[in-house]
Amino acid sequence: MVKKNTKEKLIETALNLIWKDSYASVSVDEICKTSGVLKGSFYHYFPSKKDLARAALEQCCEQFRTTYNQIFSPLNPPLQRFEKMADCKIEMQEELLRENGYVMGCPTAGFRNDLSNQAENSTDMGLGNIRQESLTYFKAALKDLQDAGMIDSDIDIDLRAQEIFIFITGTMTTARMTNDLAFLKTSFKPSLMRIIGIKNYELD
């Protein structure tokens, strides 16, 4: 196992704590205590909690890009891209539930909700980029589905991509609010396929 350096410990701890609780409720003292890092070391790497939160979010965004670059690779058939994305989200939430004892939901949605009530601008923190990048992946896959004749040719791809993003975000937020993965495990994928425009989709 690779030993994490002090900066990595702070970033990982901040992301986990803010995701579990909220940006406003997590203090520098709590981050230092949980990570086992002295407060002086914290300020050596980060001038403020906002700067640490930005670094944590940037790491989260990089993980998102790595995962989506693999899932939405043009080498994968377009329908399989959406299926892989759904499976990835379900598996991640199940694993987080086992680790933490409750549903975690979407980390970026949590950041977005927290920061919308703070002085910091959520767009400035990079949250807007995740939405735009998600839409880009979705639109490319939808266009390939259209070209393959798998969805109607008159579907508005831009609008449909936005509907997919809203559905995913809403599902993850609801799962966290209700602390329940039942819909995610049984109905998320077929519901997603209906929104995409796939007819008569059946789970394997």
C-alpha positions as CSV (number, residue, x, y, z in Angstrom):
1,M,0.0,0.0,0.0
2,V,1.4,3.4,-1.0
3,K,1.7,5.7,2.0
4,K,-0.1,9.0,1.5
5,N,1.7,12.2,2.1
6,T,0.4,15.0,4.3
7,K,-1.3,17.0,1.5
8,E,-3.0,13.8,0.1
9,K,-4.3,13.0,3.6
10,L,-5.8,16.4,4.0
11,I,-7.5,16.3,0.6
12,E,-8.9,12.8,1.0
13,T,-10.1,13.6,4.6
14,A,-11.7,16.9,3.5
15,L,-13.5,15.3,0.6
16,N,-14.9,12.5,2.8
17,L,-16.0,14.8,5.6
18,I,-17.6,17.4,3.4
19,W,-19.4,14.6,1.4
20,K,-20.6,13.0,4.6
21,D,-21.7,16.2,6.4
22,S,-21.4,19.6,4.7
23,Y,-18.9,22.2,3.8
24,A,-20.2,24.6,6.4
25,S,-20.2,22.1,9.3
26,V,-16.7,20.7,8.7
27,S,-14.0,22.7,10.5
28,V,-10.3,22.9,9.9
29,D,-9.8,21.4,13.4
30,E,-12.0,18.4,12.5
31,I,-10.1,17.9,9.3
32,C,-6.8,18.0,11.1
33,K,-7.9,15.7,13.9
34,T,-9.4,13.1,11.5
35,S,-6.4,13.1,9.1
36,G,-3.9,13.1,12.0
37,V,-2.2,16.2,10.6
38,L,-1.1,19.1,12.8
39,K,-2.8,22.5,12.2
40,G,0.4,24.1,11.3
41,S,0.9,21.6,8.6
42,F,-2.6,22.3,7.3
43,Y,-1.8,26.0,6.8
44,H,1.5,25.1,5.2
45,Y,-0.3,23.5,2.3
46,F,-3.6,25.4,2.3
47,P,-4.3,29.0,3.2
48,S,-7.9,28.3,4.1
49,K,-10.6,25.7,4.2
50,K,-11.9,27.0,0.9
51,D,-8.5,26.2,-0.8
52,L,-8.5,22.7,0.6
53,A,-12.1,22.2,-0.6
54,R,-11.1,23.4,-4.0
55,A,-8.3,20.9,-4.1
56,A,-10.6,18.1,-2.9
57,L,-13.1,19.0,-5.6
58,E,-10.4,19.1,-8.2
59,Q,-9.4,15.6,-7.2
60,C,-13.0,14.5,-7.4
61,C,-13.3,16.0,-10.9
62,E,-10.2,14.2,-12.0
63,Q,-11.6,10.9,-10.8
64,F,-14.9,11.6,-12.6
65,R,-13.0,12.4,-15.9
66,T,-10.9,9.2,-15.6
67,T,-14.0,7.1,-15.0
68,Y,-16.1,8.7,-17.7
69,N,-13.3,8.7,-20.3
70,Q,-13.3,4.9,-19.9
71,I,-17.0,4.4,-19.8
72,F,-17.9,6.8,-22.6
73,S,-15.0,5.8,-24.9
74,P,-16.1,5.7,-28.6
75,L,-14.7,2.1,-28.6
76,N,-17.7,1.1,-26.4
77,P,-21.1,0.7,-28.2
78,P,-23.2,3.7,-27.4
79,L,-25.9,1.9,-25.4
80,Q,-23.2,0.1,-23.5
81,R,-21.8,3.4,-22.4
82,F,-25.0,4.3,-20.6
83,E,-25.3,0.8,-19.1
84,K,-21.7,1.0,-17.8
85,M,-22.4,4.4,-16.3
86,A,-25.5,3.1,-14.5
87,D,-23.7,0.0,-13.2
88,C,-20.8,2.1,-12.0
89,K,-23.0,4.4,-10.0
90,I,-25.0,1.6,-8.5
91,E,-21.9,-0.3,-7.5
92,M,-20.2,2.8,-6.0
93,Q,-23.2,3.6,-3.9
94,E,-23.5,0.0,-2.7
95,E,-19.8,0.0,-1.7
96,L,-20.1,3.4,0.1
97,L,-23.2,2.1,2.0
98,R,-21.2,-0.9,3.2
99,E,-18.3,1.3,4.3
100,N,-20.3,4.1,5.9
101,G,-23.6,2.6,7.0
102,Y,-25.7,5.1,5.0
103,V,-26.3,6.2,1.5
104,M,-23.8,8.9,0.4
105,G,-25.3,10.1,-2.9
106,C,-23.4,12.3,-5.4
107,P,-20.3,14.1,-4.0
108,T,-20.5,17.0,-6.5
109,A,-24.2,17.5,-5.8
110,G,-23.4,17.8,-2.1
111,F,-20.7,20.4,-2.8
112,R,-23.1,22.3,-5.1
113,N,-25.8,22.5,-2.5
114,D,-23.4,23.5,0.3
115,L,-21.6,26.1,-1.7
116,S,-24.7,27.7,-3.1
117,N,-25.4,29.1,0.4
118,Q,-21.8,30.2,1.0
119,A,-19.9,33.2,-0.1
120,E,-17.8,31.0,-2.5
121,N,-19.2,30.6,-6.0
122,S,-19.8,27.0,-6.9
123,T,-19.0,27.6,-10.5
124,D,-15.7,29.1,-9.4
125,M,-15.1,25.8,-7.6
126,G,-15.4,23.9,-10.8
127,L,-18.8,22.4,-10.3
128,G,-20.1,23.9,-13.5
129,N,-17.5,22.0,-15.5
130,I,-18.7,18.6,-14.3
131,R,-22.2,19.3,-15.6
132,Q,-20.9,20.5,-19.0
133,E,-18.5,17.6,-19.3
134,S,-21.3,15.2,-18.5
135,L,-23.5,16.7,-21.1
136,T,-20.7,16.4,-23.7
137,Y,-20.4,12.6,-23.0
138,F,-24.1,12.1,-23.1
139,K,-24.6,14.0,-26.3
140,A,-21.9,12.1,-28.1
141,A,-23.4,8.8,-27.0
142,L,-26.9,9.9,-28.0
143,K,-25.7,11.0,-31.4
144,D,-24.2,7.6,-31.9
145,L,-27.5,5.9,-30.8
146,Q,-29.3,8.1,-33.4
147,D,-26.8,7.2,-36.1
148,A,-27.3,3.5,-35.3
149,G,-31.1,3.9,-35.5
150,M,-31.5,2.9,-31.9
151,I,-33.4,6.1,-30.9
152,D,-35.7,8.3,-32.9
153,S,-33.9,10.7,-35.3
154,D,-36.0,13.7,-34.2
155,I,-34.9,13.6,-30.6
156,D,-33.4,16.9,-29.4
157,I,-30.0,15.6,-28.3
158,D,-29.2,18.8,-26.3
159,L,-32.4,18.6,-24.3
160,R,-32.3,14.9,-23.8
161,A,-28.7,15.1,-22.4
162,Q,-29.9,17.7,-19.9
163,E,-32.8,15.5,-18.9
164,I,-30.4,12.6,-18.3
165,F,-28.2,14.7,-16.1
166,I,-31.1,16.0,-14.1
167,F,-32.5,12.5,-13.7
168,I,-29.2,11.1,-12.4
169,T,-28.6,14.0,-10.0
170,G,-32.2,13.8,-8.7
171,T,-32.0,10.0,-8.2
172,M,-28.7,10.3,-6.3
173,T,-30.0,13.1,-4.1
174,T,-33.2,11.3,-3.4
175,A,-31.3,8.1,-2.5
176,R,-29.3,10.1,0.0
177,M,-32.3,11.9,1.5
178,T,-34.2,8.7,2.0
179,N,-31.1,6.6,2.8
180,D,-32.5,4.0,0.4
181,L,-30.9,2.4,-2.6
182,A,-34.0,0.4,-3.7
183,F,-34.9,2.5,-6.7
184,L,-31.3,2.8,-7.7
185,K,-30.8,-1.0,-7.7
186,T,-34.1,-2.0,-9.3
187,S,-35.4,0.9,-11.5
188,F,-32.5,3.3,-12.2
189,K,-31.2,1.6,-15.3
190,P,-34.6,0.9,-17.0
191,S,-35.8,4.4,-16.1
192,L,-32.6,5.9,-17.7
193,M,-33.2,3.9,-20.8
194,R,-36.8,5.2,-21.1
195,I,-35.4,8.8,-20.9
196,I,-32.8,8.0,-23.5
197,G,-35.5,6.7,-25.8
198,I,-34.7,3.0,-25.8
199,K,-37.9,1.0,-26.3
200,N,-38.6,-2.4,-24.7
201,Y,-35.4,-2.4,-22.7
202,E,-34.9,-5.4,-20.4
203,L,-32.4,-5.9,-17.6
204,D,-30.0,-8.8,-18.0
